[in-house]
Amino acid sequence: MIKGLFSKTKKYATVPPNDATSHLPDGLISKCPKCKKILYNRELNKNLKICTSCQHYFPMSAPERINFLLDKGSFIEYDGQMISKNPLNFPHYTKKLKTDVKNTSLLDAIVTGEGTIKGCNVVIAVMDIRFRMGSMGSVVGEKISLAMERSISKDLPFIIFTASGGARMQEGVISLMQMAKTSSAAKMLDLSGNLFISVMTSPTTGGVSASFASLGDYNFAEPGALIGFAGRRIIEQTIREELPEDFQTAEFLLEHGQLDRIISRQTMRDTLGDILSIHQGD
């Protein structure tokens, strides 16, 4: 069972940068990439990995997100032993997969299962950028599709938290096929009448943003999340126009009607619980 991360949000003291490198052991502190403050990891984790100085959102692992979202002890994992192969014999791919397994304790870039949020039953999928940057290979596509199928068979709502750099190039066209596969599963979920909530976290890009991540009944995002298909340079060269500085942020997409709402981590569990309760008729 994964230990939870619940704690009240409050301000914490930062560690002076000059002292941090010389007197503190590895793994004790983190540097915020936005405001450059040095933070104690213990206090950062208590604050749901949000910088206590500038409110920058650090990435969350799949286990961490499942811990703070789901009711304690309710999570049951699906397909936990599914692993990626190397269908193209891509150089060094197998070695890199083994390295990610060792570093993350995951077998691929997504965790799926079922549990409860504030007492409401739900099927959930959570992507993890620590594993091959959350790229969508055959295992990711298969686990998402199977989780959606279980949502239909169990008549439960489906929630997915996306975090991905896009398709997994080492699996070639097999990776690209996952876009059609997961989108087809999402269509079946829609036809079943089951609720589908997509929550985009940073980054959600490439084929993931262009496929199932944008197909929810509700499409939400975390504050400041990077969301987009292609990079700025490619788009600007294609359309021959300069794009707004914030055009691939959650805030820009909300303003232009491509998101339904931006939800903070502090209110995510309560918001999802309320939506689930309404749809389940409680």
Secondary structure, DSSP 8 states (H G I E B T S, - for coil): ----------------HHHHHHHS-TTSEEE-TTT--EEEHHHHHHTTTB-TTT--B----HHHHHHHHS-TT--EEESTT-----TT--TTHHHHHHHHHHHHS-SSSEEEEEEEETTEEEEEEEE-TTTGGG-B-HHHHHHHHHHHHHHHHHT--EEEEEEE-SB-GGGHHHHHHHHHHHHHHHHHHHHHT--EEEEEEEEEEHHHHHTGGG--SEEEE-TT-BEESS-HHHHHHHHTS---TTTTBHHHHHHTTS-SEE--HHHHHHHHHHHHHHHTT-
